[in-house]
């Protein structure tokens, strides 16, 4: 049950994670002086395009699996 809850929470967190990744992409591109509509792939694009969304979804998955544990008193 915990894995299913983690997967569903991670899938729900995907859209906000992609939006957060896009915001990080725009911020990093403006700091580096690169154009936002660049057609050539550069190495700095890995962090906002893959790192931020995957990190958010991983944290949501971990939170979902751990929230299923009930402490009995």
Phi and psi in radians as a Rosetta constraint file:
Dihedral C 1 N 2 CA 2 C 2 CIRCULARHARMONIC -1.177 0.35
Dihedral N 2 CA 2 C 2 N 3 CIRCULARHARMONIC -0.671 0.35
Dihedral C 2 N 3 CA 3 C 3 CIRCULARHARMONIC -1.178 0.35
Dihedral N 3 CA 3 C 3 N 4 CIRCULARHARMONIC -0.712 0.35
Dihedral C 3 N 4 CA 4 C 4 CIRCULARHARMONIC -1.125 0.35
Dihedral N 4 CA 4 C 4 N 5 CIRCULARHARMONIC -0.717 0.35
Dihedral C 4 N 5 CA 5 C 5 CIRCULARHARMONIC -1.132 0.35
Dihedral N 5 CA 5 C 5 N 6 CIRCULARHARMONIC -0.679 0.35
Dihedral C 5 N 6 CA 6 C 6 CIRCULARHARMONIC -1.144 0.35
Dihedral N 6 CA 6 C 6 N 7 CIRCULARHARMONIC -0.716 0.35
Dihedral C 6 N 7 CA 7 C 7 CIRCULARHARMONIC -1.166 0.35
Dihedral N 7 CA 7 C 7 N 8 CIRCULARHARMONIC -0.708 0.35
Dihedral C 7 N 8 CA 8 C 8 CIRCULARHARMONIC -1.199 0.35
Dihedral N 8 CA 8 C 8 N 9 CIRCULARHARMONIC -0.673 0.35
Dihedral C 8 N 9 CA 9 C 9 CIRCULARHARMONIC -1.179 0.35
Dihedral N 9 CA 9 C 9 N 10 CIRCULARHARMONIC -0.649 0.35
Dihedral C 9 N 10 CA 10 C 10 CIRCULARHARMONIC -1.177 0.35
Dihedral N 10 CA 10 C 10 N 11 CIRCULARHARMONIC -0.641 0.35
Dihedral C 10 N 11 CA 11 C 11 CIRCULARHARMONIC -1.242 0.35
Dihedral N 11 CA 11 C 11 N 12 CIRCULARHARMONIC -0.584 0.35
Dihedral C 11 N 12 CA 12 C 12 CIRCULARHARMONIC -1.202 0.35
Dihedral N 12 CA 12 C 12 N 13 CIRCULARHARMONIC -0.601 0.35
Dihedral C 12 N 13 CA 13 C 13 CIRCULARHARMONIC -1.365 0.35
Dihedral N 13 CA 13 C 13 N 14 CIRCULARHARMONIC -0.078 0.35
Dihedral C 13 N 14 CA 14 C 14 CIRCULARHARMONIC -1.135 0.35
Dihedral N 14 CA 14 C 14 N 15 CIRCULARHARMONIC -0.806 0.35
Dihedral C 14 N 15 CA 15 C 15 CIRCULARHARMONIC -1.121 0.35
Dihedral N 15 CA 15 C 15 N 16 CIRCULARHARMONIC -0.854 0.35
Dihedral C 15 N 16 CA 16 C 16 CIRCULARHARMONIC -1.095 0.35
Dihedral N 16 CA 16 C 16 N 17 CIRCULARHARMONIC -0.534 0.35
Dihedral C 16 N 17 CA 17 C 17 CIRCULARHARMONIC -1.175 0.35
Dihedral N 17 CA 17 C 17 N 18 CIRCULARHARMONIC -0.698 0.35
Dihedral C 17 N 18 CA 18 C 18 CIRCULARHARMONIC -1.175 0.35
Dihedral N 18 CA 18 C 18 N 19 CIRCULARHARMONIC -0.648 0.35
Dihedral C 18 N 19 CA 19 C 19 CIRCULARHARMONIC -1.150 0.35
Dihedral N 19 CA 19 C 19 N 20 CIRCULARHARMONIC -0.745 0.35
Dihedral C 19 N 20 CA 20 C 20 CIRCULARHARMONIC -1.113 0.35
Dihedral N 20 CA 20 C 20 N 21 CIRCULARHARMONIC -0.666 0.35
Dihedral C 20 N 21 CA 21 C 21 CIRCULARHARMONIC -1.121 0.35
Dihedral N 21 CA 21 C 21 N 22 CIRCULARHARMONIC -0.669 0.35
Dihedral C 21 N 22 CA 22 C 22 CIRCULARHARMONIC -1.164 0.35
Dihedral N 22 CA 22 C 22 N 23 CIRCULARHARMONIC -0.704 0.35
Dihedral C 22 N 23 CA 23 C 23 CIRCULARHARMONIC -1.101 0.35
Dihedral N 23 CA 23 C 23 N 24 CIRCULARHARMONIC -0.734 0.35
Dihedral C 23 N 24 CA 24 C 24 CIRCULARHARMONIC -1.110 0.35
Dihedral N 24 CA 24 C 24 N 25 CIRCULARHARMONIC -0.658 0.35
Dihedral C 24 N 25 CA 25 C 25 CIRCULARHARMONIC -1.089 0.35
Dihedral N 25 CA 25 C 25 N 26 CIRCULARHARMONIC -0.788 0.35
Dihedral C 25 N 26 CA 26 C 26 CIRCULARHARMONIC -1.135 0.35
Dihedral N 26 CA 26 C 26 N 27 CIRCULARHARMONIC -0.723 0.35
Dihedral C 26 N 27 CA 27 C 27 CIRCULARHARMONIC -1.159 0.35
Dihedral N 27 CA 27 C 27 N 28 CIRCULARHARMONIC -0.813 0.35
Dihedral C 27 N 28 CA 28 C 28 CIRCULARHARMONIC -1.155 0.35
Dihedral N 28 CA 28 C 28 N 29 CIRCULARHARMONIC -0.673 0.35
Dihedral C 28 N 29 CA 29 C 29 CIRCULARHARMONIC -1.136 0.35
Dihedral N 29 CA 29 C 29 N 30 CIRCULARHARMONIC -0.695 0.35
Dihedral C 29 N 30 CA 30 C 30 CIRCULARHARMONIC -1.238 0.35
Dihedral N 30 CA 30 C 30 N 31 CIRCULARHARMONIC -0.581 0.35
Dihedral C 30 N 31 CA 31 C 31 CIRCULARHARMONIC -1.214 0.35
Dihedral N 31 CA 31 C 31 N 32 CIRCULARHARMONIC -0.697 0.35
Dihedral C 31 N 32 CA 32 C 32 CIRCULARHARMONIC -1.360 0.35
Dihedral N 32 CA 32 C 32 N 33 CIRCULARHARMONIC -0.222 0.35
Dihedral C 32 N 33 CA 33 C 33 CIRCULARHARMONIC 1.427 0.35
Dihedral N 33 CA 33 C 33 N 34 CIRCULARHARMONIC 0.248 0.35
Dihedral C 33 N 34 CA 34 C 34 CIRCULARHARMONIC -1.507 0.35
Dihedral N 34 CA 34 C 34 N 35 CIRCULARHARMONIC 2.724 0.35
Dihedral C 34 N 35 CA 35 C 35 CIRCULARHARMONIC -1.386 0.35
Dihedral N 35 CA 35 C 35 N 36 CIRCULARHARMONIC 2.570 0.35
Dihedral C 35 N 36 CA 36 C 36 CIRCULARHARMONIC -1.259 0.35
Dihedral N 36 CA 36 C 36 N 37 CIRCULARHARMONIC -0.524 0.35
Dihedral C 36 N 37 CA 37 C 37 CIRCULARHARMONIC -1.706 0.35
Dihedral N 37 CA 37 C 37 N 38 CIRCULARHARMONIC 0.646 0.35
Dihedral C 37 N 38 CA 38 C 38 CIRCULARHARMONIC -1.172 0.35
Dihedral N 38 CA 38 C 38 N 39 CIRCULARHARMONIC 2.408 0.35
Dihedral C 38 N 39 CA 39 C 39 CIRCULARHARMONIC -1.707 0.35
Dihedral N 39 CA 39 C 39 N 40 CIRCULARHARMONIC -0.260 0.35
Dihedral C 39 N 40 CA 40 C 40 CIRCULARHARMONIC -1.689 0.35
Dihedral N 40 CA 40 C 40 N 41 CIRCULARHARMONIC 2.380 0.35
Dihedral C 40 N 41 CA 41 C 41 CIRCULARHARMONIC -1.365 0.35
Dihedral N 41 CA 41 C 41 N 42 CIRCULARHARMONIC 2.351 0.35
Dihedral C 41 N 42 CA 42 C 42 CIRCULARHARMONIC -2.142 0.35
Dihedral N 42 CA 42 C 42 N 43 CIRCULARHARMONIC 2.801 0.35
Dihedral C 42 N 43 CA 43 C 43 CIRCULARHARMONIC -1.200 0.35
Dihedral N 43 CA 43 C 43 N 44 CIRCULARHARMONIC -0.456 0.35
Dihedral C 43 N 44 CA 44 C 44 CIRCULARHARMONIC -1.230 0.35
Dihedral N 44 CA 44 C 44 N 45 CIRCULARHARMONIC -0.238 0.35
Dihedral C 44 N 45 CA 45 C 45 CIRCULARHARMONIC -1.334 0.35
Dihedral N 45 CA 45 C 45 N 46 CIRCULARHARMONIC -0.227 0.35
Dihedral C 45 N 46 CA 46 C 46 CIRCULARHARMONIC -1.110 0.35
Dihedral N 46 CA 46 C 46 N 47 CIRCULARHARMONIC -0.712 0.35
Dihedral C 46 N 47 CA 47 C 47 CIRCULARHARMONIC -1.094 0.35
Dihedral N 47 CA 47 C 47 N 48 CIRCULARHARMONIC -0.957 0.35
Dihedral C 47 N 48 CA 48 C 48 CIRCULARHARMONIC -1.298 0.35
Dihedral N 48 CA 48 C 48 N 49 CIRCULARHARMONIC -0.503 0.35
Dihedral C 48 N 49 CA 49 C 49 CIRCULARHARMONIC -1.462 0.35
Dihedral N 49 CA 49 C 49 N 50 CIRCULARHARMONIC -0.567 0.35
Dihedral C 49 N 50 CA 50 C 50 CIRCULARHARMONIC -2.062 0.35
Dihedral N 50 CA 50 C 50 N 51 CIRCULARHARMONIC -0.741 0.35
Dihedral C 50 N 51 CA 51 C 51 CIRCULARHARMONIC -1.136 0.35
Dihedral N 51 CA 51 C 51 N 52 CIRCULARHARMONIC -0.867 0.35
Dihedral C 51 N 52 CA 52 C 52 CIRCULARHARMONIC -1.139 0.35
Dihedral N 52 CA 52 C 52 N 53 CIRCULARHARMONIC -0.888 0.35
Dihedral C 52 N 53 CA 53 C 53 CIRCULARHARMONIC -1.105 0.35
Dihedral N 53 CA 53 C 53 N 54 CIRCULARHARMONIC -0.724 0.35
Dihedral C 53 N 54 CA 54 C 54 CIRCULARHARMONIC -1.171 0.35
Dihedral N 54 CA 54 C 54 N 55 CIRCULARHARMONIC -0.647 0.35
Dihedral C 54 N 55 CA 55 C 55 CIRCULARHARMONIC -1.125 0.35
Dihedral N 55 CA 55 C 55 N 56 CIRCULARHARMONIC -0.776 0.35
Dihedral C 55 N 56 CA 56 C 56 CIRCULARHARMONIC -1.106 0.35
Dihedral N 56 CA 56 C 56 N 57 CIRCULARHARMONIC -0.731 0.35
Dihedral C 56 N 57 CA 57 C 57 CIRCULARHARMONIC -1.222 0.35
Dihedral N 57 CA 57 C 57 N 58 CIRCULARHARMONIC -0.600 0.35
Dihedral C 57 N 58 CA 58 C 58 CIRCULARHARMONIC -1.151 0.35
Dihedral N 58 CA 58 C 58 N 59 CIRCULARHARMONIC -0.762 0.35
Dihedral C 58 N 59 CA 59 C 59 CIRCULARHARMONIC -1.112 0.35
Dihedral N 59 CA 59 C 59 N 60 CIRCULARHARMONIC -0.698 0.35
Dihedral C 59 N 60 CA 60 C 60 CIRCULARHARMONIC -1.139 0.35
Dihedral N 60 CA 60 C 60 N 61 CIRCULARHARMONIC -0.666 0.35
Dihedral C 60 N 61 CA 61 C 61 CIRCULARHARMONIC -1.123 0.35
Dihedral N 61 CA 61 C 61 N 62 CIRCULARHARMONIC -0.801 0.35
Dihedral C 61 N 62 CA 62 C 62 CIRCULARHARMONIC -1.092 0.35
Dihedral N 62 CA 62 C 62 N 63 CIRCULARHARMONIC -0.762 0.35
Dihedral C 62 N 63 CA 63 C 63 CIRCULARHARMONIC -1.086 0.35
Dihedral N 63 CA 63 C 63 N 64 CIRCULARHARMONIC -0.685 0.35
Dihedral C 63 N 64 CA 64 C 64 CIRCULARHARMONIC -1.181 0.35
Dihedral N 64 CA 64 C 64 N 65 CIRCULARHARMONIC -0.680 0.35
Dihedral C 64 N 65 CA 65 C 65 CIRCULARHARMONIC -1.279 0.35
Dihedral N 65 CA 65 C 65 N 66 CIRCULARHARMONIC -0.588 0.35
Dihedral C 65 N 66 CA 66 C 66 CIRCULARHARMONIC -1.415 0.35
Dihedral N 66 CA 66 C 66 N 67 CIRCULARHARMONIC -0.413 0.35
Dihedral C 66 N 67 CA 67 C 67 CIRCULARHARMONIC -1.324 0.35
Dihedral N 67 CA 67 C 67 N 68 CIRCULARHARMONIC -0.165 0.35
Dihedral C 67 N 68 CA 68 C 68 CIRCULARHARMONIC -1.426 0.35
Dihedral N 68 CA 68 C 68 N 69 CIRCULARHARMONIC -0.213 0.35
Dihedral C 68 N 69 CA 69 C 69 CIRCULARHARMONIC -1.381 0.35
Dihedral N 69 CA 69 C 69 N 70 CIRCULARHARMONIC 2.265 0.35
Dihedral C 69 N 70 CA 70 C 70 CIRCULARHARMONIC -1.943 0.35
Dihedral N 70 CA 70 C 70 N 71 CIRCULARHARMONIC 2.219 0.35
Dihedral C 70 N 71 CA 71 C 71 CIRCULARHARMONIC -1.469 0.35
Dihedral N 71 CA 71 C 71 N 72 CIRCULARHARMONIC 2.115 0.35
Dihedral C 71 N 72 CA 72 C 72 CIRCULARHARMONIC -1.605 0.35
Dihedral N 72 CA 72 C 72 N 73 CIRCULARHARMONIC 2.299 0.35
